[in-house]
Amino acid sequence: MKEVVMRKVGWLGAAMVAVAVAGCGLQPPGVGAGHSDVEGYISQAWGQLTRSPLNCAALVDPKLGKEKSVLWVAADQPVTEQMRALTATCGVEIRALPAGLRVGNGEIVGLDRQGLLYVPNDYVVPGGRFNEMYGWDSFFILQGLIESAKRGEAGRADLAKGMTENFFYELDHYGAVLNANRTYYLTRSQPPFLTSMVLSVEGQLAEGERRGWLERGYRAAGEDWAYWNRPEMRAGETGLARYYDYGSGPVPEMQDDASYYQNVITKLAAMGSAGAGFLREARAGEKGFMVQEGGKAWALTDDFYKG
């Protein structure tokens, strides 16, 4: 049963990639296309959506418009010659994060520019405006990569392993498996799938590699568990963890969509008492996201932005 479920998840991951790449210049198979046509399309999609951390394509952030790219590296990460070469080839600036800055223990507002956070290995992005490596998206992407590897596609299992190792790196250098590897995501994580990714990759390794891999994964899983068991992450007395954002106010990655928060406010206002806990009356002269409803100007509470 488990194998059947994971196989379906694997095809879901591949399908997600195929849908995401539809806007990248590939022509999707038409109605009535054969199985091999769909597999060929998915195989091409992997290439279209794979990013290298030291490639100009990874540095582009459609959500922030034409702002000049910055590659941010952890304070303890040496700046390599390959990184320095990006200054000329991509017009990117290389900067080091403040020492000790990790998710939950520092304010990213001190960063005057947003940018890409360095990770050591290639990764697959969701596509479109999401041109970075995301936390839980990567679980489904990884399942698709492994499914492709089982069908004999070279390099797919290595790519899946490298993406999981990128999350080990994020835990070591940024303090969490990030929502995604941009500086504005240094305030939050996503639903945890790291242990499932570790186990999925383990099944593709040679027998002699498995123990070392599981030992490394176990250490990372402990760090991830500790993150989700911080007091602010706990959902009351349920024994469960909840989403929590260490940042304040609207998230920077939504600045290219002026309607998003207005639509949220309108929806909450229409919910009556059920949505009232996330709304407040806007202060006189306040600027930002507001909606006029019932003769009053409404804005979102700090709790809404925290999660």
C-alpha positions, 0 to 999 in steps of 0.5 A, a space after each residue: 500500500 505504501 509503495 502505491 501511495 508513494 508512486 501516486 505522489 511521485 507522479 503528482 510531483 512530476 505532474 506539478 512540474 509539467 504544469 509549472 513549466 507550461 509557461 516556459 516555452 515547452 508545448 504540452 502534449 495534446 489530448 490523446 497523447 501517449 504515455 511516452 509523450 507525457 513522460 518526454 514532456 515531464 523529462 524536458 520540464 525537469 531541465 527547464 525548472 532546474 536552477 543552479 545556485 551559481 547561475 544567472 537564472 536562479 538570481 532573477 526574482 519576478 516578484 520584486 521586479 527589476 531590483 538589482 540581484 543580490 546573492 547573500 551568503 551565510 557569514 561563515 560561508 567562504 566567498 568562492 571564485 565562482 561566486 565572485 564571477 557572478 558579479 561580471 556575468 550576472 551583474 549580481 552583488 555578493 554580500 555576507 549576512 550578519 553573523 549569527 542571523 538565523 530564523 527567529 533570532 534576528 531582524 531581517 529588516 536590517 538588510 537593505 536589499 532582498 536577494 537569493 540565499 546561497 545553497 550548495 546544490 542544484 534544485 528544482 523550482 515550482 516555476 512562474 513567479 516562484 523562482 526559488 527552492 520551496 520547503 514543502 513543494 520540494 517534497 512533491 518535486 523530489 517524489 517526481 524526480 525519484 519516479 523519473 530516476 526509476 524510469 532510467 533518467 540519469 541524474 534525477 536521483 542525484 538532484 533529489 539527494 542534492 535538494 535534500 542536502 540543501 535543506 541540511 545546509 539551510 538548517 546549519 546556516 540559516 536556522 530552519 528549512 526555509 519557506 524558500 531561499 530568499 532573504 524575505 523568507 528568513 522569518 518562516 518555514 513551511 510544513 515539515 517534510 524533511 524526514 520523508 525526503 530523507 527516507 525517499 532518497 535513502 531508498 535510491 542509495 547503494 547499500 554502503 551509503 545508506 547508514 551514513 545518509 540516515 545518520 546525517 538525516 537524523 541529525 537534521 531531523 532533530 534540528 527541524 523537530 526542535 524548530 517546530 517545538 519552540 513555544 511560539 510554534 505550539 498550537 495550544 495544548 494540542 501537542 501539534 505545531 502551527 505556522 508562525 512568522 517571525 516577521 511583521 506586517 505584509 510579506 515582501 514577496 506580495 508587493 507585486 500583487 496590490 489586490 491580495 491583502 485587500 481581497 483578504 480583508 474583504 473576505 474576512 469582513 464578509 465572514 462576520 464574527 468568524 473573521 473579526 479576530 483578524 481585523 481592526 479599525 485602521 488608524 487615522 492617517 494610516 497607510 497600507 492595505 485597507 478596505 472600506 466596509 460598513 462606513 469604516 476603514 479596516 486593516 489586518 491585525 498583527 496576529 493575522 500576519 504572524 499566522 
